[in-house]
Amino acid sequence: MVDFELERRVDAPPAVVFARLADIEAYNQWMPTKGSIRRRSQQTSVGEPVVGTTYVDQTLFGPTPGEIAELEAPHTLTYHWWDRSKSGRLNMEGWPGYTLEAVGDGETRVRHGVSMRTHGIYVLATPVLRLIARRERTAVLDALEASFASRP
């Protein structure tokens, strides 16, 4: 199991930050591909984001499906993604989540908790996957912070 937490302060109120994080396809606009394994995100179920909303991320390693596992606007959002072998066996899964807290004047403290579990032979790759996960999640927070830096 891999668990870690990262934190940033973002120059926007929690409701605005939450809306950006919950809009799956909007990641394509503010999340750069440089420094990230993610290339594109697509919501695969219809409607506004709710618990159970599905998506697929196109990554350097192929498509990765997922769903919203927890959503309590404007403070808590957790995604759940998974990778399966061609035979359907679970290789790994992750739960990147965000907890938002108002701080200062119109700022938000973003706590980004990450849990990842490997299965089968993938357990041997856990140390490398931990490094990839930390780099990826740091890239997400850096991009999120930068996406609000140029606000009027």
HURAFEN-V203281 format. One record per residue. PHI is phi in radians with two decimals (none if undefined). PSI is psi in degrees with one decimal (* if undefined). NEAR is the number of other ideal C-beta (glycine too) atoms within 10 Angstrom. Layout:
phi:psi:near
PHI:PSI:NEAR
PHI:PSI:NEAR
//
This chain:
phi:psi:near
none:137.6:9
-1.98:128.0:18
-2.42:132.6:11
-2.79:166.0:13
-2.35:138.3:12
-2.09:159.2:15
-2.48:143.7:11
-2.51:158.9:16
-1.89:131.1:12
-2.06:138.5:24
-1.45:66.2:16
-2.91:153.5:21
-1.21:156.1:16
-0.92:-41.7:21
-1.08:-37.0:14
-1.26:-42.6:17
-1.14:-43.7:26
-1.03:-46.1:23
-1.03:-40.2:15
-1.16:-43.1:17
-1.22:-31.1:22
-1.45:-16.6:19
-1.49:94.1:16
-0.99:-47.1:21
-1.31:-19.5:11
-1.20:-20.5:15
-0.95:-30.5:21
-1.10:-23.2:15
-1.56:-37.1:9
-1.93:-13.1:14
-1.73:110.4:20
-1.25:155.7:12
-1.46:-24.1:14
-1.20:126.9:6
1.48:6.7:13
-2.32:150.1:19
-1.45:-17.6:16
-1.35:134.9:19
-1.93:-37.5:13
-2.80:147.1:14
-2.16:142.2:19
-2.44:127.0:14
-1.27:132.3:17
-1.90:-3.8:12
-2.01:157.7:13
-1.55:157.0:7
1.72:177.6:8
-1.17:153.1:9
-1.08:127.3:19
-2.50:169.7:11
-0.99:129.0:11
1.75:-13.1:11
-1.01:132.9:20
-1.83:157.1:14
-2.69:169.5:20
-2.41:131.7:16
-1.72:129.4:20
-1.53:122.6:16
-2.19:173.9:18
-1.03:-23.8:10
-1.71:3.1:10
1.96:-174.9:8
-1.26:139.0:12
-2.22:110.8:20
-1.39:161.2:14
-2.91:-177.3:22
-2.67:160.7:16
-1.38:121.4:20
-1.67:-28.5:16
-2.60:134.3:13
-2.62:110.9:18
-2.31:87.1:11
-1.10:142.6:14
-1.79:35.7:17
-2.08:-27.7:15
-2.37:132.1:14
-2.57:125.6:21
-2.30:131.1:18
-1.75:157.0:21
-2.33:121.8:16
-2.12:163.0:19
-2.64:157.9:15
-2.25:127.6:19
-2.10:151.5:14
-1.26:169.9:12
-1.05:-26.9:5
-1.46:-3.7:5
1.69:-1.0:6
-1.26:136.7:11
-1.28:122.4:14
-1.60:-48.2:15
-2.80:159.8:21
-2.64:154.6:17
-2.47:158.1:22
-2.29:83.7:17
-1.40:127.2:21
-2.33:157.7:19
-2.24:135.1:22
-2.12:125.0:17
-1.96:138.7:24
-2.44:131.4:12
-1.19:133.0:15
-2.47:150.0:12
1.01:-158.5:9
-1.69:96.3:7
1.33:22.0:13
-1.92:160.9:17
-2.28:132.7:25
-1.54:122.0:16
-1.85:115.2:23
-1.78:121.3:14
-1.96:98.8:20
-1.60:140.3:16
-2.29:131.4:19
-2.23:137.9:17
-2.46:138.2:20
-2.17:133.3:16
-1.85:153.5:20
-2.30:152.7:15
1.02:-138.1:11
-1.10:-22.8:10
-1.15:-18.6:16
-1.00:-35.1:13
-1.14:-26.4:10
-1.57:1.6:13
-0.92:-45.0:16
-1.04:-40.5:8
-1.23:-41.8:9
-1.11:-33.7:17
-1.07:-44.3:17
-1.12:-43.7:11
-1.09:-44.4:15
-1.09:-44.0:20
-1.11:-42.3:14
-1.13:-43.0:12
-1.13:-46.6:17
-1.20:-33.9:20
-1.12:-41.1:15
-1.07:-39.2:18
-1.10:-48.2:23
-1.16:-38.9:16
-1.05:-44.6:16
-1.18:-39.5:17
-1.07:-48.9:22
-1.04:-45.7:16
-1.14:-31.3:13
-1.18:-20.2:19
-1.78:-8.6:16
-1.14:-27.8:9
-1.76:17.7:7
-1.11:144.8:10
-1.18:*:2
//
